[in-house]
Amino acid sequence: MLYRETGQFKPTYQADQAIFPIAQDRWFITAVLAVAFLVVPLLIDDYWANAIFLPFLAYALAAIGLNILTGYCGQVSLGTGGFMAVGAFSAFKLMTAFPDLNFIIVVILAGGVTALVGVLFGLPSLRIKGFYLAVATLAAQFFLVWLFNKVGWFINYNATGQVTAPPVEFFGVLIIGPEATPPARYLFCLAFVAVFALAAKNIVRGRIGRSWMAIRDMDIAAELIGIRPLEAKLSAFAVSSFYVGMAGALYFAVWLGAAEPGEAFGIEQSFFVLFIIIVGGLGSILGSFLGAAFMVLMPILLKNFMVNGIGVEVVTAKHVEITTMGILIVFFLIVEPHGLARLWQITKEKLRLWPFPH
């Protein structure tokens, strides 16, 4: 009925291999982007920006990066928080050293620096895998946070140990600073995330993405058919770290405005982004957005319901929130390991055959 391919002919291979080959998908994505770019900026305020939209966009971009490495290439990483810190502090150093540098270039350069660091810490993946690789990336997490805490150069020798993003204008509009408006901050992050999400979708559909998935499914068989594990794994670490580094720059500069390494980029950030791709779906760009929305919105909804709805104390509500999130993560691992993205895919398959049995 509403979700049918009847009459939608694809006369070329390019049309058949489009990102959204079904017209209804294109209409839906167009409508979502139209609402996001045209409607939300008219309604957004400080609370919605700081509590929902900015963290959602920053975590979605970080989740895309981790999903490239873990979901598409099968390389487990627990160092996402550390790589976000590399992106954040690279952006801080660039913003203070080159105050006139365009902020888009700052974010991209911060991602590039993080990509180099990611390749360095990805070298162990050439010899180890699974649990041992997770431990190696966990070591990277602790080492990077320790480095930013102990070496004063990274924080411009600030005695407080905290860094603050200087005010930044983008084509005359203030996007970073106390006077920056919520719509300006939101639109900048949204445009950035939308462009690079599209780029990630095209990367995973191409030759590089297919080599990552071959390594993920069976690295020995992939090597036998001509895929070089060194090139595939290190490219996955580089691209993943690039995205995570950009997410760290946006997380620090546009959302928080100020950060301390141990507080803002601790091990809990690594697990939080990992939970996002588990809930959203491994090996899915859409799953990164669904998981980020779930992990950002669910605690807020639970807290408001328990505190404002049924009068539970804030401390008790926090314990219930943590417990509930843990239960939901275990639930997804057992019931639907492919996450919310797989549930959405099943729903679309049923709609395509309705009202006939599936």
N, C-alpha and C positions, 0 to 999 in steps of 0.2 A: 504494500500500500504506500506508505510514506517513504520507505527505504527500499527501493527497487532499482535494478540496473536495466530494466526493460526499456529498449529504445535508445540506450546510451552506447553508440557505436564508437569504436576506437580504430580509425583508419591507419594509424602509424604506430610504430614501436614506441616512439616517444610518448604518445598519448597513453599507451597501455602501461608504460613504466612510470607514469607521473606519481608524485608523492600522494596525491589524493585523486585516484582514478575515477571514483564515484562522485557524481555531481552533488549529491546530498552532503557528502563530507566537505566539499569545497564551500558550499553555502554555509555550513555550520561553522567552519573555521573562520570564514569571512565575517560572519555575524559576531562571533566571539571577539575577533580583533577589532571590529567596529565599536563594540561596546567598551572594550578595554581602552581604546585610544580616544574615543569621542564622548562617551557617557561618563565613565568613572572619573576623569579629571574634573568634571563639573560638580561632582558630589563628594569627592574625597576631602577629608579633613586630617588634622594631625593624628588623631587616634587611629583612624583607618589606615593611614600611611605607615605609622610607626609600629602598629600592632599586627597588621595583616599583610598589606600589599608589598611593602619593601622587604620584610623578611621572606615572604613567599617567593618573590622574584630572585632574591639573592640565593636562597636555598635551592630553588629550582635550577638555577645555573650551576651551582655546585653539584647537585644531584645528576645533572646531565654529564658532567665531567666524570664523576665516580661511576656512572652507569656505562660510560664508554670503556672504562678499564675493567670493571667487575662484571657488568651485565653482558657486554659484547665480546670482551677478550678473555674473560674468566680469570683475571688476576685479582686476588683478594687484596684490599688495601684498608688499613686502619690509620692512615696518616693524613686523612683529608683536612683535619683541623690545622695541622702543621703547614700543609701546602696553602691553605687559605691565609695563614699568617704570613707566608712568603709573599703572596700577592698583595696583602694589606700593607706590609712594611715596605715593599718595593714601591707601591703607589705613594706612600708617605714620603719616602726619600726623593722620588721624582718630583712630587708636588712642591717640596721645600727647596730642592736644588734648582728646579726650572719652573718658577711660578707662572711663567707665560705659556707653558706648554699646554696644548689642547688636552682636555681631560680624557677624551676618547683615546688619544695616543698614550696617555698615562696608563689607562686601564689595559690596553693591549700590550704595552711594554711590560707591565706588571705580570700579565699572563705569560709573556715570553720568558721572563726571568724564572717564573715558577716552572715552566716547561723544562728549562735546563736543569733545575734542581730535581724535578721529577724523573728525568732521564738518569741522573746520577744515582738516585735511590732506587731506580728500577733495574739497575744492573744485576742485583741478586736474583731477579726473576728468571735470568737466563740459566741458572743452575738449581734453583729451588722453587717450590710451588706449594700451594695449599696453606696449611697451618704455619709452615716455616716462613713463607712469604708474608703472611699476615703479621708475624712477629717482627720481621725485618721492617715493614712499613710502620709498625707501632713504635719501633725504635726511632724511626725518622720523625715521628710525631713528637716524642719526648725531646729528641736532640734539637729540633728546630725551635721549639718553645723555649728550651733552656738557652739556646743561642741568643734569641731576641731579648731574653731577660737579663743575660749577663754581659753582653757586648753593648756598651753605651752608644756606639756609633749609629746603631739602627734606630735609636729613639732620640737622636741628636743630643745625647747626654742630659736628658731631662731627669731631674732628681726624683720626680714622682714615679718614674717608670711607665708613664702613660703618654701616648701620642695623640695629638689632636689634628684633625684635617683642617688645613687653612681654607678660607672661603674661595670658592671657584665659580666663575661665570662661564656659561656656555652660550655663545652668540648673544651676549648681553643679558642673559637670564641667570640669576643666581641659583645654582643647583646644590651647592654645599655651603653650609654656614648657618648660623642661628636664624638669619632672616630668609633663608630659602623656603619657598612655599611648597606645600605637599604636592600639588599637581606637577610642579617643575621636577622635583625629585623623582616622583613616580613615573612620569613620562620618559625621563632619561633612562631609568633602569628598564622600563618596559621595552623601549626601542632596542636597547642593547640585548636584552634576553631574547626578544623575538627574532632578531637578525641571526644571532649565534645559535639559537635552537634550530632554525631553518638550515644553517650551515651544518650542524651536527647531523641532522636528518639526512642530508645529502651525502655526508661522509660515510655514514654507516651503511648506506645503500650502494656505495661504490666498491671499487676493487679493494681499497684499504679495509673497509668495513667487513667485506667477505673474508679477507685474510684473518681479521681478528676473530670472527666467529668460527672459522676453521680451527684456529689455535684453541679456542675455548672448548670446542666439541671433542677434539682429539689432536693434540699437538704432534704426535708421531705421524699420524696419517696426513696431517697438513704438510709436514716436512717432506713426506714421500711424494706429494703431488707438486712440489716446487715452491712452497711458501717458506720463507726464511724466518725462523722463530725470533732471531735477534731483531730483525727489522720490524716484524709485526708487534712484538712485545714492547720494544722501546718506543715505537711510534704511538702505541696505545698509552703508555705512560706520559709521553710528551703532550699529546692532544688532551688527555684527561687532566693533567696538571695545568695546562694552559687555561682550560675552562674553570677549574677550581681556583686558580690564581686570580682570574678576572672576577669571579664571585667574591673572593676575599677582598679585593679592592673596592667593589661596590658595597659589600657588607660593612667595611670599615668607614669608607669616606662618605657614602651617600646615606646609609641607614644610621649607623651609630654616631659617626662624627668624631668619636674618641674611643680609644681601646687600650687595653693592657694585655700583653701576650698571654699570660697565664689564665686570665679571666675570660677573655673573648675567644681564644683559640685553643682551649684545653681539649683533653681527650673526649669530653662529652660532645664536642662538635663533630668529631670523627664518627662517633656512634650515631649521632642524630642524623647525619647525612646518609649513613649506611641504612638506618631504619627507614628513611624516606624511600630509597630505591627498593627495599624489601617490601614495603607496603604498596608502593606504586607499581612495581613490576620490574624485574631485572631484564635488561635487553630491550628497553622500550623508552623512547624519548617522551612519549605521552605519559608513561608511567612516572617519569621524573616530576612532571607537573602535578599529576594526581596525588602522588605521595607527598610532595611539598605542601599542597593545599590541605591534605588530611592532617599532616603532622603540625601545621601551623594553626589550623582552625579548631581541631578537636580539643586541645587543652583549653582554649578560650571558651568554647561552648560548654565544656564540662565545668569549668570554674564558675562561669556565670550562672549555670543551672544550679549548682550546689550552693553557692554563696548567696546569690540574689533570689534564686527560686525557692529553695527549701531551707535556707538559713543555716547551712553548715559553716563551721568556722573555717577561716582561710587556711590554717595549718592542716586541718583534717582534709580539706578539699584538695590541697596539694598532694598529700599522700595518696588519696583516691585517684587523682589524675595520673600520677606516676604508675600506680598499680594497673589502672585501666589501660594505659598505653602499652605496658608490658604484655598484658593479656592479649590485646589486639594484635601485637606483633607476632606472638606465638601462634595465635589463631590463623593469621595469614600464612605463616610458614607451614602449618599443618594442612589447612583446608585448601588454600589457593596460593601455592608457592610463587606463581607468576603475578600475583598482586592485582591491584585495581584495574590495570591495563588489560589483563586477561578477562576480567569480568565484563569490561566494556566491550571487548572483542566478541565474547559469547553473546552478549545482548544484541549486538549488531547482526550476528549470524542468525539469531532467532527472528529478528525483525525482517531479514531478507526472505525468510521462508514462511513467515506468518501469513495466513492462519493454519498452514499445514504443519503436521507434527515434525519435530526435529529429531 
